[in-house]
Amino acid sequence: MTALEKYARLEGSGVWRAGPDEQRRDVVVSLGDSSLIIADTKSGQALSHWSLPAVVRMNKGTRPAVYTPLSDGDSETLELDDALLIEALETIRAALSPKPPMRWLRLGLGAGVVALALAGFLWLPGVLVARTAAIVPEAARVQIGREALDMIFESAASERICADPDGRQSLATLRNRVLGSDWRVVVMTGITGLEAAHLPGRLIVLGDALVSRLDSPEALAGYLLAEAQARDATDPLLDLLSAAGTRATLTLLTTGTLPEESLRGYAIQRLQRPAALPRATALGEALDQIGVSPLPYAMSLPEGRQALSQALADRPAQPRAAERLLSDGEWLTVQAICAH
C-alpha cells in the first residue's frame, strides 16, 4: 500500500491565497491521485490544482503549515492546521521526493569508517552494527520504518492499517497532545498478538484489539509514552540491524537500503513482541507532565504486570488537567478506526 493509496480522497479545511496581493479565503483541500485540489467551501468549485511532487513547505516545524507550489514562495500559498491533512501531505511529499540513499552515506562515512565496516564484516559484527546505526540520519530512519511496515502488507492480505477518517483525525489529535507531531501513530488489524510496538523513525504501531479494549484515551496515552520511552532507551534501528545480521548491515552501509527479506522478517517479529514495559517512575513523570493520571493505564495492564500497575497506583496524586485528552465522541471514533 503506497502513501497515495493510504491517503486517497482525504479532505480537510485550509486557507488559500492566490498571490501575494490577493485576499486569503477559506477553502476545502482534497488529495487526489497526483494532485492537491483546492475548492471553494460554499460552491465546491475548484480554484486551483497543485502537482503533489511540486508542493513545498515554507515553514517546517511550525503551525499552521504553509505550502506553495513553487520553491520561492512568490505564488499561491495554502495554510493548513488540520493535523491529519498535514501528516498525509508530509508523508506523500516524502514518498514522492527523490531518494538519495547514498547522500547520508557519503556525508557520514570516511575512509576509516569504511575500513571499520570491512573489518566488522569479518571480525567485529557488533561494532559494525553499532557504528552503522549511529550514522543513519532521522530521515533515513523514517524511510526504513515505513518500508518495514509496507513489507507486512505485501506478505498477506489480511493485515492493514485502519483508515477511518474520523478515527485518524482523533488519533492524530491524541498523538499531538501526548507525543508531539514529529511522531507517527497507526492502528493495524490482522497482526496476531500485536498490542503496541515501535519501529525506526518515531513510528508507533497499535493493535486494534488493544485500542478496542481500552476504556479511555488516558489509558492509551500510557502505551504511547511507554513505547516512546523504550525507543529513547534502545535505538530501534540497532535492534533491527542486530536481527538482520552483518550482511544486511553492510548492504545498508554500501547501498543505503536494507534487503526486503530482512525488513519483512524484522517487522513481523517486532510487532508480535509484548508492549514496552516502562519504569513506573519515568512513565508516571511523563504522564504528570501532560496532566494525566496513571491509573487508567495501570488498570488496563494485563496479568503479569501487577508490579508495574501497583507501583503506578501508589504514586502520590498530582494536579490533573481539567479536560480529557479527547472528548467521548473523539475517543469512540478512535475505537472504531478499523470499522471501515
C-alpha positions as CSV (number, residue, x, y, z in Angstrom):
1,M,0.0,0.0,0.0
2,T,1.6,3.3,-1.1
3,A,1.3,6.7,0.6
4,L,-1.0,7.9,-2.1
5,E,-3.3,4.9,-1.6
6,K,-3.4,5.3,2.2
7,Y,-4.5,8.9,2.0
8,A,-6.6,8.8,-1.2
9,R,-9.6,11.1,-1.2
10,L,-8.7,12.7,2.2
11,E,-10.2,16.2,2.7
12,G,-9.8,19.0,5.1
13,S,-10.1,22.7,5.5
14,G,-7.5,25.3,4.8
15,V,-6.8,29.0,3.9
16,W,-5.7,29.8,0.4
17,R,-4.3,32.9,-1.2
18,A,-4.0,33.2,-5.0
19,G,-1.0,35.5,-4.8
20,P,0.9,37.9,-2.5
21,D,-1.5,40.7,-3.1
22,E,-4.7,38.6,-3.0
23,Q,-7.0,38.1,-0.1
24,R,-6.9,35.0,2.0
25,R,-10.0,32.7,1.7
26,D,-11.3,29.6,3.4
27,V,-11.2,26.5,1.1
28,V,-11.6,22.8,1.1
29,V,-8.4,20.8,0.3
30,S,-8.6,17.3,-1.3
31,L,-5.8,14.9,-2.0
32,G,-6.1,13.3,-5.5
33,D,-4.1,10.6,-7.2
34,S,-1.3,13.0,-8.2
35,S,-2.6,16.5,-7.3
36,L,-3.8,18.6,-4.4
37,I,-7.2,20.2,-5.2
38,I,-8.3,23.5,-3.7
39,A,-12.0,24.2,-3.9
40,D,-14.4,26.9,-2.6
41,T,-16.0,25.9,0.7
42,K,-19.5,27.0,-0.4
43,S,-19.8,26.2,-4.1
44,G,-17.3,23.4,-4.3
45,Q,-15.8,24.9,-7.4
46,A,-12.2,24.0,-7.9
47,L,-9.9,27.1,-7.5
48,S,-6.5,25.5,-8.1
49,H,-4.7,22.2,-8.7
50,W,-1.2,21.6,-7.5
51,S,1.0,18.8,-8.5
52,L,1.9,16.9,-5.4
53,P,5.6,16.4,-6.3
54,A,5.9,20.2,-6.7
55,V,4.4,21.1,-3.3
56,V,6.9,22.8,-1.0
57,R,6.5,23.6,2.7
58,M,7.6,27.1,3.6
59,N,7.7,26.8,7.5
60,K,8.9,23.4,8.5
61,G,8.0,22.5,12.1
62,T,5.5,25.3,12.8
63,R,1.8,25.5,12.7
64,P,-0.2,26.4,10.7
65,A,1.8,24.7,8.0
66,V,2.2,26.9,4.9
67,Y,2.6,25.3,1.5
68,T,3.3,26.7,-2.0
69,P,3.7,25.1,-5.5
70,L,6.9,27.0,-6.0
71,S,10.1,26.9,-4.0
72,D,10.5,30.7,-4.0
73,G,7.1,31.3,-2.3
74,D,6.1,34.1,-4.7
75,S,3.0,32.4,-5.8
76,E,-0.1,30.8,-4.3
77,T,0.0,29.7,-0.7
78,L,-2.0,27.3,1.4
79,E,-2.3,27.3,5.2
80,L,-3.2,24.0,6.9
81,D,-3.9,23.5,10.6
82,D,-5.6,20.0,10.2
83,A,-3.1,17.6,11.9
84,L,-4.2,14.6,9.8
85,L,-4.0,16.5,6.5
86,I,-0.6,17.9,7.3
87,E,0.6,14.4,8.2
88,A,-0.8,13.0,5.0
89,L,0.8,15.7,2.8
90,E,4.1,15.3,4.5
91,T,4.0,11.5,4.1
92,I,3.1,11.9,0.4
93,R,5.8,14.5,-0.2
94,A,8.4,12.3,1.4
95,A,7.2,9.3,-0.7
96,L,7.3,11.3,-4.0
97,S,10.6,13.2,-3.4
98,P,13.7,11.8,-5.0
99,K,15.5,9.4,-2.6
100,P,19.3,9.9,-2.5
101,P,20.2,6.8,-0.3
102,M,23.9,7.4,-0.7
103,R,23.9,11.1,0.3
104,W,23.9,10.4,4.0
105,L,26.4,7.7,3.4
106,R,28.8,9.9,1.6
107,L,28.5,12.6,4.3
108,G,28.8,10.2,7.2
109,L,31.4,7.8,6.1
110,G,35.1,8.4,5.7
111,A,37.8,6.0,4.8
112,G,38.2,5.0,8.4
113,V,34.6,4.0,8.8
114,V,34.6,2.0,5.6
115,A,37.7,0.2,6.8
116,L,35.9,-0.5,10.1
117,A,32.9,-1.8,8.2
118,L,35.0,-4.2,6.2
119,A,36.8,-5.4,9.3
120,G,33.5,-5.7,11.1
121,F,32.1,-7.8,8.4
122,L,34.7,-10.4,9.2
123,W,35.6,-9.9,12.9
124,L,33.5,-7.3,14.7
125,P,29.8,-7.6,13.8
126,G,28.7,-5.9,17.0
127,V,30.9,-2.8,16.3
128,L,29.7,-2.7,12.7
129,V,26.0,-2.7,13.7
130,A,26.6,0.0,16.4
131,R,28.6,2.3,14.1
132,T,26.1,1.9,11.3
133,A,23.1,2.7,13.5
134,A,25.0,5.8,14.8
135,I,25.4,7.4,11.4
136,V,22.0,6.8,9.9
137,P,20.1,10.2,10.0
138,E,16.5,10.6,11.1
139,A,15.1,11.0,7.5
140,A,16.6,7.6,6.6
141,R,15.2,6.0,9.7
142,V,11.7,7.3,8.8
143,Q,12.0,5.7,5.4
144,I,13.2,2.4,6.9
145,G,10.3,2.3,9.3
146,R,7.8,3.0,6.6
147,E,9.3,0.3,4.3
148,A,9.3,-2.2,7.2
149,L,5.6,-1.6,7.7
150,D,5.0,-1.9,3.9
151,M,6.7,-5.3,3.8
152,I,3.9,-6.6,6.1
153,F,1.2,-5.6,3.6
154,E,3.0,-7.4,0.8
155,S,3.2,-10.6,2.7
156,A,-0.5,-11.2,3.5
157,A,-3.8,-9.5,2.5
158,S,-5.4,-9.7,6.0
159,E,-3.1,-7.1,7.5
160,R,-4.0,-3.4,7.0
161,I,-3.7,0.0,8.5
162,C,-7.1,1.1,9.8
163,A,-8.1,4.2,8.0
164,D,-11.5,5.6,9.1
165,P,-11.1,9.3,8.5
166,D,-12.7,10.4,11.8
167,G,-10.7,7.9,13.8
168,R,-7.4,9.0,12.1
169,Q,-8.2,12.6,12.9
170,S,-8.9,11.9,16.6
171,L,-5.8,9.7,16.8
172,A,-3.7,12.5,15.4
173,T,-5.1,14.8,18.0
174,L,-4.2,12.4,20.8
175,R,-0.7,11.8,19.3
176,N,-0.1,15.6,19.2
177,R,-1.1,16.1,22.8
178,V,0.8,13.1,24.2
179,L,3.9,12.8,21.9
180,G,4.0,15.7,19.5
181,S,3.6,16.0,15.7
182,D,7.0,14.5,14.9
183,W,5.7,11.1,15.8
184,R,3.5,8.9,13.6
185,V,0.9,6.5,15.2
186,V,-1.1,4.0,13.2
187,V,-3.6,1.2,14.2
188,M,-3.3,-2.1,12.5
189,T,-5.6,-5.1,12.2
190,G,-4.7,-8.7,11.3
191,I,-1.5,-9.0,13.3
192,T,-1.8,-11.7,15.9
193,G,-0.5,-10.7,19.3
194,L,0.0,-7.0,18.4
195,E,-0.6,-4.6,21.3
196,A,1.8,-1.8,20.9
197,A,5.2,-1.6,19.2
198,H,7.6,1.0,17.7
199,L,9.7,0.9,14.6
200,P,12.6,3.1,13.4
201,G,11.6,6.7,12.5
202,R,9.4,7.6,15.5
203,L,6.7,5.2,14.3
204,I,4.3,3.5,16.8
205,V,2.0,0.7,15.7
206,L,-1.1,-0.2,17.8
207,G,-3.2,-3.3,17.5
208,D,-6.9,-2.9,17.0
209,A,-7.6,-5.3,19.8
210,L,-5.7,-3.1,22.3
211,V,-7.5,0.1,21.2
212,S,-10.9,-1.5,21.3
213,R,-10.4,-2.9,24.8
214,L,-9.1,0.2,26.5
215,D,-11.6,2.4,28.4
216,S,-10.1,5.8,27.7
217,P,-7.6,7.9,25.8
218,E,-5.7,8.4,29.0
219,A,-5.1,4.6,29.2
220,L,-3.8,4.7,25.6
221,A,-1.6,7.6,26.4
222,G,0.3,5.3,28.8
223,Y,1.0,2.9,26.0
224,L,2.2,5.6,23.6
225,L,4.5,7.1,26.2
226,A,5.8,3.6,27.2
227,E,6.8,3.0,23.5
228,A,8.4,6.4,23.2
229,Q,10.5,5.9,26.3
230,A,11.5,2.4,25.1
231,R,12.6,4.0,21.8
232,D,14.7,6.6,23.7
233,A,16.3,3.9,25.8
234,T,17.2,1.5,23.0
235,D,17.6,2.6,19.4
236,P,15.1,0.5,17.3
237,L,17.5,0.7,14.3
238,L,20.1,-1.0,16.4
239,D,17.6,-3.7,17.2
240,L,16.7,-4.1,13.5
241,L,20.3,-4.4,12.4
242,S,21.2,-6.8,15.1
243,A,18.3,-9.0,13.9
244,A,19.1,-8.5,10.2
245,G,22.7,-9.6,10.6
246,T,26.1,-8.4,9.4
247,R,25.5,-9.0,5.7
248,A,22.3,-6.8,5.7
249,T,24.1,-4.1,7.8
250,L,26.9,-4.0,5.2
251,T,24.2,-3.7,2.5
252,L,22.8,-0.7,4.3
253,L,26.2,0.8,4.5
254,T,27.1,0.4,0.8
255,T,23.7,1.0,-0.8
256,G,21.6,3.0,1.7
257,T,18.9,0.3,1.7
258,L,18.1,-2.9,3.6
259,P,17.2,-6.2,1.9
260,E,13.4,-6.7,1.8
261,E,13.5,-10.1,3.5
262,S,15.4,-8.5,6.4
263,L,12.8,-5.8,6.8
264,R,9.8,-8.2,6.4
265,G,11.1,-10.7,9.0
266,Y,12.0,-8.0,11.5
267,A,8.7,-6.1,11.2
268,I,6.5,-9.1,11.7
269,Q,8.6,-10.4,14.6
270,R,8.8,-6.9,16.2
271,L,5.1,-6.3,16.1
272,Q,4.4,-9.6,17.8
273,R,6.5,-8.8,20.9
274,P,4.8,-7.7,24.1
275,A,4.2,-4.0,24.5
276,A,7.1,-2.0,26.1
277,L,7.5,-2.4,29.9
278,P,8.3,1.1,31.2
279,R,9.8,2.1,34.5
280,A,7.0,3.3,36.8
281,T,8.8,6.5,37.9
282,A,9.7,7.6,34.4
283,L,6.2,6.8,33.0
284,G,4.5,8.4,35.9
285,E,6.5,11.6,35.5
286,A,5.7,11.7,31.7
287,L,2.0,11.4,32.4
288,D,2.3,14.1,35.1
289,Q,3.7,16.5,32.5
290,I,0.6,16.2,30.3
291,G,-1.8,16.3,33.3
292,V,-2.9,12.6,33.1
293,S,-3.4,10.2,35.9
294,P,-1.5,6.9,35.6
295,L,-4.5,4.9,37.0
296,P,-6.3,4.3,33.6
297,Y,-3.1,2.9,32.2
298,A,-2.3,0.9,35.3
299,M,-5.8,-0.6,35.4
300,S,-5.5,-1.7,31.8
301,L,-2.3,-3.7,32.2
302,P,-2.6,-7.4,31.6
303,E,-1.7,-10.2,34.0
304,G,2.0,-10.5,34.6
305,R,2.5,-6.7,35.1
306,Q,0.9,-6.4,38.5
307,A,4.1,-4.9,39.9
308,L,4.1,-2.0,37.5
309,S,0.4,-1.5,38.0
310,Q,0.8,-1.3,41.7
311,A,3.8,1.0,41.5
312,L,1.8,3.4,39.4
313,A,-1.2,3.2,41.6
314,D,0.9,4.0,44.7
315,R,2.4,7.2,43.2
316,P,1.3,10.4,45.1
317,A,-1.6,12.2,43.5
318,Q,-0.6,15.1,41.2
319,P,-2.6,18.1,39.7
320,R,-4.5,16.9,36.7
321,A,-5.7,18.6,33.5
322,A,-9.2,20.0,33.7
323,E,-10.1,18.5,30.3
324,R,-9.6,15.0,28.9
325,L,-7.2,14.3,26.1
326,L,-10.1,13.5,23.8
327,S,-13.9,14.0,24.1
328,D,-16.1,10.9,24.5
329,G,-17.1,11.3,20.9
330,E,-13.5,11.5,19.6
331,W,-12.5,8.5,21.7
332,L,-15.3,6.5,20.2
333,T,-14.0,7.3,16.7
334,V,-10.6,6.1,17.7
335,Q,-12.0,2.8,18.9
336,A,-14.0,2.5,15.6
337,I,-11.0,3.3,13.4
338,C,-10.9,-0.2,12.0
339,A,-14.6,-0.4,11.3
340,H,-14.3,0.8,7.7
